[in-house]
Amino acid sequence: MHLRMKFVIPVMLSLILMLAHGPATAAVWKIDPDHSNIMFQVKHLGLAEVKGIFRKFEGTVNLEDDIAKSSVKVTIDAASIDTGVEKRDEHLRTADFFDVAKYPTLTFVSKKVAPAGKGRLKVIGDLTMHGITKEVVLNVVGPSKELKDPKGNIRRGLAATTTINRLDFGLTYNSVLENGVLAIGNRVTIHVETELVKEK
């Protein structure tokens, strides 16, 4: 009996300590599309950056106490592309570019999340666009501290950037000027600003 108590007491103390500190927790956060933007920019004629956004998207961020176990998944409606010029947007939806009839969505699914300095993360994952999947690295600022909005929702914010080569995704349409400059640049910068809402 004495030996049994010597075993039971430490186990009970360990359980009490675990309960006192709480178990490792994970929180699910949904992207709020009304307060978020997925933007891109690409060089035109080697002169100026043409900018655009995607109007429709959804996503989930699972944040773990161990940040390396966190994950991200985002789905974008390709047809929602908007550069502010209707004829250009119609062209971008055709088979020359996104071919939205055949490839209606773009997706990003994370594979690795790692700290990258104070308040920063690197999120490595697969970007699928135009039916082609390539690994990309998102440089993330945030997530911010939690705050409660006027309706009682818990929110956090983050920003992310990456640069891709559109040729890697089969978006090869282009023309060359007399001076050899491409009408459309190949490098595309993607910038995301988002608010996350904690699931209740």
N, C-alpha and C positions, 0 to 999 in steps of 0.2 A: 504494500500500500504506500509505503514511504517513497519507494522508487517511482511508483506511478505518479504520485503528486509532484515529484521533482520534474517529471516530464510534462505534466498537464499545465502547471503554473506558467512556465515560459511560453507555451503555446498560447495560452489565454492572454498573456501580456502582449504578445505579438499581434494578436487579433485586435486588441484594444488600441494599440498604436496605429494600426492600419486604418481603423475606423476614425480615429482622431484626425489623421491627416487626409483622409478621404481617398477613394480609389482614383486611378488615372482616368481622366475624363476626355471625351471627345464632343465637340459641338458641331452641328450642321448649320451652315450659313447659306442662304439663297441670295443670288445676285438680284438686286432691285433694278430692273431695267429702266424704271422711270427716273432713276438718279445715277445712271451709269452710261458710259460711252465706250464703244469699240471703234477706234479711229485708225486710219492709215494715211500715208502720204508717199508719193512717188514723183520723181522728177519728170517734167515735161519739156522737151526740146533742149534739155540741159540747162534750162534757164530758171524755172520756178517750180516749187513743189505744189502739185495738185493734191488736195486733201479730200477725204471722204469718210463716211461712217457706215456702219450697219445698224439699221433701225430696230431689227428684231433679233433677240438672242435670249438664252436662259443658261443658268449655270449654278453649280453647287460647289461649295468649298467645305471640306471636312477638316477642321482644325483640331489637332491632338495636342496634349500636353508635351509629348515628344514630337517636336515639329517635323522630324524626319518621317513620321508616320502619317502626316497630313496628305491630302489629295485634292485635286481640282478637276472638274469636268465642265466644259462649256460647249454649247451648241449654238451655231449662228445660222440664221436664215439667209442664204446667199442672195436671194432675190430682193432682199431689203437694202441692198447697197444704194448709197445716196451720195453723189458728189456735188449735188446742187445744179446739175445740168441734165435735163431729162433725156435728151438724145444720147448723151455720153453714157448715162446709166443704162439705157436700153441696149446699147452696144456691149457694155460690160456683162450683161446678162446672157448674151448670145454665145454660140460655140467658139467665137474668137477668143473669149476670155473665160468666164466662170461656167458657162454652159449650164445655167441653173435648172433647165428642164431635165438634164441628166444627172446633175450633182447638186441637189437642192440645199445641202447643208455643208457647213464647215464645222469641224470639231477640234477641240483640244482636250487631251486626256493626259494628266501628269503621270510621270513615272518616278520622279525623285524630287523631294523638297529639302533644301539645305540652307542653313544660315549663311549670310554673306556680309556680315558686319552688323553694327547696331541698327536695328529697325529695317533690315534688308534681308531678302531671301533670293535664292536662285531656284527657279522651278523648271525642271527639265521634263519635257513631255512630247507626245506625238501630235503634230498638227496635220489634220487631213483636209485637203483642199483640192478641188477639181479632180477628186478620185485618187489622189496621190498622198501618201503619208510620209512625213519627214520629221525627224527629231529637231526641236527648237529649244532654246533656252530663254526663259522669261526673267528679266531683271526686275525684281519686285521691291517696292517701297511699302512697308507696312507688314501685316495689318495694323491699323491704329488701335488705340485703346477702345474699349467698349464705351458706348454712351446710350442713353435712353432718349428716344425721340418723344415728341408731345403725345403720341398715341400709345406710348408704353413699349414700343418695339426696341429691342437691343440691336444696335448697329455698330459696324466697324467699316473702315475705308481702306482701300489699297490702290496702288497704281502699278502698272507693269508695262515694260517695253521690250521689244525684240526687233531684229531686222532679218528679213528673209530675202532670198533671191527667187523672184517669181518663176524663173525658168525651171527651178527645181520641182515646181508643181505643175509643169506642163502649160503654163501661161506664156506662150512664146510669141504671140501676135505682136508685130512691131513694123516699123519702117525706118529707113536710114536717110538722113538728110544729105545734101550734096557735100557738106563738110565732114561727113562721116559720123555725125552725132545721132544717137538714137532718138526717135520721136518720143518714146516712152522709156524711162529708166528701168533697169532690171531689179535694182534694190528697192525694197518696200519696207518702210518703217511702220510698225504696228504699236499703237499706244492705247492702253486700257486704263480708264478711270472708273472705279466702281464702288458702290456702297453695298455692303452685305447685311442681310437681316437674319438674325438668329431664329432658327425654328423653335417653336414653343413645344 
